[in-house]
Amino acid sequence: MNRESDLISLSTIPTAPAGFKSGFVGIIGRTNVGKSTLMNQLVEKEIAITSPISQTTRNRLRGIITTKEAQIILVDTPGIHKPHHQLGKILVQNAKFAINSVDIVLFIVDSSVPAGGGDHYVAELLRTSPNPVILGLNKTDKQPSDYHLLDKSYLTLALPYDWPVIKFSALTGEGLKPLQKALINHLTPGPYYYPPNLVTDQPEHFIMGELIREQILHKTSQEIPHSVAVVIEKVKETSNITCVFAAINVERDSQKGIIIGKKGNMLKAIGSAAREQIQKLIMGEVYLKIFVKVKPKWRQSSLCLSEFGYRFES
């Protein structure tokens, strides 16, 4: 049975009406500023995993917003940070690559804390961007009542380049309508790039793997998440259930023990929570079988990185 979900429907792409706008918007910023939460809010579906742990996003994930007047393709990127291994180098290089491969750059910052060195570094990267840049002050819901000094620390980033500044909360949704309007205003006339009912260009298998990794991020210690790669090895569909077989790859035996947990309790908790999310994704019953494998130093191995889907974009 080859079921096509609503999420990745391959329906015909229509011809855009006169005056229709479209384009690609790169969501850029340091780690933990809420880029993935913003994407999920704007497309109104969880396609990007979120976590309080830094460096959650690893792949350039596209989210698609289609209105009567425009189609916005959001490109979520890994947080820009100082890399400590080959995987980190790939993530940062791909985020930088996105800056010059989109039509608009949405530079996201955490406005609940003052601008720091990481924000200044990203601003410097964007200084020579040939494309329009919008500075988005996220996490306004966490700002103190006396927030003016916080805002001022970010306005100094935008002022030299005359970047528009928009405040919002990706968590609550406050201010997102003005943000979406600003993005559309900066777009130029263009076609539909994707069918109007599509919310992401990623296949279901990829999102299934990300939903499993999200539960690992939430349920295990700080040490584990960065050493984990999830691979969906097989999906078998019948008329009444979808069987998903996944492998969690870690670097050390001790990490495997943590993932499995005492009497397998941690793995059961991860699997149960992930299965619920996958069922929402495909809108049907799911049997999820997870294996844990040890791949020593996979983050430093070009072969493993390629096998797990991490490579430099060009």
Wavefront OBJ file of the C-alpha trace (Angstrom):
o trace
v 0.000 0.000 0.000
v 1.539 3.313 -1.111
v -0.304 5.890 0.949
v 0.455 9.553 0.172
v -0.085 11.609 3.313
v -1.592 15.082 3.312
v 1.784 16.334 4.531
v 3.672 15.375 1.392
v 0.885 15.381 -1.167
v 2.112 15.386 -4.758
v -0.868 17.245 -6.183
v -0.436 19.403 -9.263
v 1.220 22.772 -8.807
v -1.201 25.439 -10.075
v -0.371 28.488 -12.156
v 0.059 31.552 -9.967
v -2.396 34.429 -10.515
v -1.260 37.909 -11.500
v 0.522 39.718 -8.679
v 1.289 36.507 -6.777
v 4.529 36.607 -4.776
v 6.872 33.823 -3.734
v 10.368 33.211 -2.448
v 12.687 31.576 0.041
v 13.264 32.996 3.530
v 16.327 31.830 5.463
v 15.821 31.721 9.244
v 19.280 32.538 10.595
v 20.612 33.000 14.127
v 22.678 31.515 16.900
v 21.557 28.392 18.743
v 18.472 28.344 20.996
v 16.832 31.543 19.733
v 13.610 29.763 18.693
v 14.026 29.298 14.945
v 12.343 25.876 14.824
v 9.513 26.964 17.144
v 8.893 29.900 14.816
v 8.710 27.665 11.760
v 6.235 25.306 13.429
v 4.012 28.237 14.438
v 4.036 29.783 10.974
v 3.199 26.559 9.108
v 0.819 25.489 11.913
v 2.292 21.988 12.111
v 5.217 20.401 13.958
v 7.719 19.739 11.205
v 10.839 20.952 13.038
v 11.869 19.502 16.388
v 12.326 21.853 19.325
v 14.303 21.527 22.534
v 15.946 23.724 25.187
v 19.212 21.963 24.288
v 21.398 23.895 21.855
v 22.162 22.718 18.311
v 18.848 20.888 17.967
v 18.406 21.580 14.245
v 20.819 19.669 12.017
v 19.289 19.794 8.556
v 18.082 22.639 6.419
v 14.356 22.023 6.747
v 11.840 23.827 4.551
v 8.426 24.873 5.804
v 5.871 26.162 3.321
v 3.237 28.861 3.929
v 0.736 29.442 1.138
v -1.804 32.271 1.228
v -4.000 33.768 -1.482
v -1.336 36.349 -2.259
v 1.950 34.542 -1.702
v 3.923 31.376 -1.048
v 6.691 31.701 1.556
v 9.239 28.909 1.738
v 10.916 29.075 5.154
v 14.383 27.546 5.372
v 15.204 26.557 8.965
v 18.953 26.348 9.513
v 21.239 24.992 12.233
v 22.200 27.535 14.873
v 25.481 29.277 14.119
v 28.022 28.306 16.773
v 31.704 27.458 17.215
v 32.045 23.895 15.886
v 33.951 21.245 17.852
v 33.732 18.307 15.420
v 33.124 17.523 11.753
v 29.350 17.407 12.224
v 29.446 20.890 13.762
v 31.503 22.180 10.832
v 28.931 20.837 8.383
v 26.032 22.412 10.308
v 27.637 25.854 10.539
v 28.828 25.825 6.917
v 25.342 24.890 5.707
v 23.772 27.678 7.783
v 26.208 30.183 6.267
v 25.503 28.810 2.787
v 21.794 29.492 3.287
v 22.454 33.216 3.754
v 23.309 33.679 0.080
v 20.939 31.069 -1.338
v 17.621 32.602 -0.204
v 15.637 35.682 -1.208
v 15.194 37.135 2.294
v 17.133 36.591 5.514
v 15.159 36.526 8.771
v 17.747 37.098 11.494
v 16.289 35.768 14.764
v 17.546 36.787 18.220
v 16.497 36.016 21.795
v 15.227 39.382 23.029
v 14.840 38.136 26.621
v 18.596 38.578 27.080
v 20.992 41.297 25.856
v 22.706 40.926 22.486
v 25.867 38.869 22.870
v 28.960 37.984 20.913
v 27.125 35.301 18.929
v 24.518 37.812 17.747
v 27.214 40.298 16.722
v 29.002 37.529 14.830
v 25.843 36.634 12.874
v 25.178 40.325 12.174
v 28.677 40.639 10.762
v 28.042 37.644 8.480
v 24.883 39.333 7.207
v 26.537 42.709 6.705
v 27.407 41.923 3.088
v 24.265 39.918 2.294
v 22.935 40.850 -1.153
v 19.403 40.077 0.017
v 17.004 41.957 2.334
v 17.482 41.254 6.047
v 14.740 41.478 8.691
v 15.744 41.409 12.349
v 13.255 39.397 14.408
v 13.208 39.951 18.167
v 11.818 36.654 19.456
v 10.787 35.598 22.987
v 9.000 38.851 23.827
v 6.854 36.791 26.211
v 9.956 36.349 28.382
v 11.024 39.983 28.399
v 10.935 41.858 31.727
v 8.680 44.911 32.103
v 11.710 47.167 31.631
v 12.723 45.728 28.272
v 13.918 48.911 26.558
v 17.622 48.320 27.224
v 17.317 44.788 25.840
v 15.688 46.077 22.666
v 18.294 48.816 22.331
v 21.123 46.257 22.390
v 19.599 44.668 19.270
v 18.539 47.878 17.550
v 22.214 48.829 17.422
v 22.743 45.735 15.254
v 20.068 46.777 12.770
v 20.565 50.547 12.635
v 23.798 50.673 10.565
v 22.181 48.581 7.812
v 18.637 49.950 8.074
v 17.215 46.481 8.736
v 13.499 46.432 9.628
v 12.906 45.197 13.192
v 9.860 43.159 14.231
v 9.075 41.885 17.750
v 7.165 38.662 18.346
v 6.859 35.491 20.396
v 7.169 32.256 18.457
v 5.876 30.421 21.535
v 2.610 32.336 21.991
v 2.135 33.508 18.395
v 1.939 37.170 19.372
v 3.275 39.428 16.612
v 3.511 36.724 13.957
v 0.908 38.267 11.648
v 2.938 41.498 11.247
v 6.025 39.341 10.700
v 4.355 37.319 7.952
v 3.081 40.507 6.338
v 6.596 41.978 6.365
v 7.984 38.849 4.713
v 5.366 39.011 1.955
v 6.063 42.716 1.408
v 9.728 41.916 0.765
v 8.968 39.118 -1.709
v 8.915 39.687 -5.443
v 6.365 38.328 -7.963
v 6.884 34.624 -8.555
v 5.276 31.219 -9.134
v 4.056 28.473 -6.836
v 7.143 26.417 -6.025
v 5.115 23.739 -4.238
v 1.487 22.554 -4.191
v -0.589 24.902 -1.977
v -1.500 22.143 0.515
v 2.136 21.205 1.214
v 3.706 22.353 4.520
v 7.176 20.838 4.050
v 9.296 19.355 1.295
v 10.803 16.721 3.597
v 9.643 13.096 3.239
v 7.796 11.408 6.071
v 10.759 9.134 6.832
v 12.926 12.146 7.669
v 10.315 13.684 9.968
v 9.725 10.341 11.706
v 13.422 10.202 12.529
v 13.370 13.771 13.807
v 10.379 13.048 16.049
v 12.291 10.178 17.638
v 15.363 12.380 18.096
v 13.187 15.056 19.688
v 12.118 12.629 22.422
v 15.750 11.708 23.063
v 16.523 15.415 23.450
v 13.745 15.806 26.002
v 14.288 12.649 28.023
v 18.057 12.120 28.272
v 20.989 14.000 29.785
v 22.895 16.867 28.171
v 25.680 14.506 27.076
v 23.556 12.199 24.968
v 21.584 14.299 22.409
v 24.588 15.663 20.516
v 25.954 12.129 20.031
v 22.744 10.722 18.551
v 21.762 10.121 14.946
v 18.418 8.492 14.139
v 17.946 6.542 10.924
v 14.615 5.133 9.729
v 15.681 1.778 8.306
v 12.336 0.501 7.058
v 8.670 1.467 6.918
v 6.117 -1.219 6.122
v 2.492 -0.230 5.573
v -0.605 -2.424 5.754
v -4.263 -1.517 5.515
v -4.559 -0.854 9.264
v -1.079 -0.128 10.669
v 2.292 1.348 9.710
v 5.363 -0.488 11.026
v 8.402 1.741 11.526
v 11.861 0.307 12.224
v 14.394 2.867 13.460
v 18.010 2.831 14.616
v 19.386 5.193 17.246
v 23.120 5.538 16.648
v 25.392 6.636 19.516
v 29.167 6.869 19.917
v 29.821 4.869 23.105
v 28.504 1.808 24.947
v 27.806 3.975 27.994
v 25.504 6.160 25.879
v 23.718 3.061 24.609
v 23.113 2.057 28.225
v 21.621 5.467 29.024
v 19.338 5.352 25.972
v 18.079 1.872 26.887
v 17.855 2.642 30.615
v 17.237 0.339 33.544
v 15.214 -2.671 32.360
v 14.706 -0.837 29.055
v 12.532 1.853 30.654
v 14.169 4.828 28.935
v 13.902 3.291 25.475
v 10.269 2.401 26.164
v 9.533 6.000 27.208
v 11.256 7.395 24.110
v 9.461 4.946 21.844
v 6.040 5.522 23.388
v 6.244 9.314 23.122
v 7.691 9.184 19.599
v 5.017 6.732 18.446
v 2.288 9.144 19.549
v 3.857 11.953 17.523
v 4.352 9.767 14.445
v 0.698 8.689 14.625
v -0.288 12.371 14.509
v 2.009 12.872 11.538
v 0.572 10.050 9.419
v -2.910 10.103 10.983
v -2.968 6.354 11.570
v -1.871 3.528 13.871
v 1.874 2.949 14.236
v 4.024 0.080 15.462
v 7.459 1.471 16.291
v 10.502 -0.749 16.812
v 13.734 0.995 17.863
v 17.236 -0.475 17.938
v 20.272 1.185 19.546
v 23.625 0.874 17.764
v 27.133 2.024 18.712
v 29.080 3.841 15.967
v 32.309 5.078 17.589
v 33.193 8.710 16.753
v 30.541 8.912 14.034
v 30.494 12.722 14.230
v 34.115 12.734 13.020
v 33.581 10.131 10.282
v 32.826 11.419 6.785
v 31.427 8.002 5.856
v 29.035 7.871 8.827
v 27.995 11.506 8.392
v 27.116 10.847 4.769
v 25.279 7.639 5.706
v 23.210 9.542 8.272
v 22.384 12.334 5.801
v 24.807 15.045 6.937
v 26.861 16.627 4.166
v 28.077 20.032 3.020
v 25.525 21.762 0.830
v 26.527 23.410 -2.420
l 1 2 3 4 5 6 7 8 9 10 11 12 13 14 15 16 17 18 19 20 21 22 23 24 25 26 27 28 29 30 31 32 33 34 35 36 37 38 39 40 41 42 43 44 45 46 47 48 49 50 51 52 53 54 55 56 57 58 59 60 61 62 63 64 65 66 67 68 69 70 71 72 73 74 75 76 77 78 79 80 81 82 83 84 85 86 87 88 89 90 91 92 93 94 95 96 97 98 99 100 101 102 103 104 105 106 107 108 109 110 111 112 113 114 115 116 117 118 119 120 121 122 123 124 125 126 127 128 129 130 131 132 133 134 135 136 137 138 139 140 141 142 143 144 145 146 147 148 149 150 151 152 153 154 155 156 157 158 159 160 161 162 163 164 165 166 167 168 169 170 171 172 173 174 175 176 177 178 179 180 181 182 183 184 185 186 187 188 189 190 191 192 193 194 195 196 197 198 199 200 201 202 203 204 205 206 207 208 209 210 211 212 213 214 215 216 217 218 219 220 221 222 223 224 225 226 227 228 229 230 231 232 233 234 235 236 237 238 239 240 241 242 243 244 245 246 247 248 249 250 251 252 253 254 255 256 257 258 259 260 261 262 263 264 265 266 267 268 269 270 271 272 273 274 275 276 277 278 279 280 281 282 283 284 285 286 287 288 289 290 291 292 293 294 295 296 297 298 299 300 301 302 303 304 305 306 307 308 309 310 311 312 313 314
